[in-house]
Amino acid sequence: MKPKIGEKEVSPNVFFSVWHEFSSDFKDSWKKENKLILQERVKEAEEVCRQKKGKSLYKVKPRHDSG
């Protein structure tokens, strides 16, 4: 970032206005990316749950005629 013509330094207002734009854009991108990651993890967890439900966790023995 270069100072404006005739100024020796960049003013804090200019710096922080640019910083605010950057941080806002970054925050929005961060939220979108985290949302996508969360959706992927939920899908994976649902798939694991479906697979576990498909397998029986216990066995049922047939009933004896005498009992």
Secondary structure as UniProt FT lines:
FT   TURN            5..6
FT   HELIX           12..54
FT   TURN            65..66
//
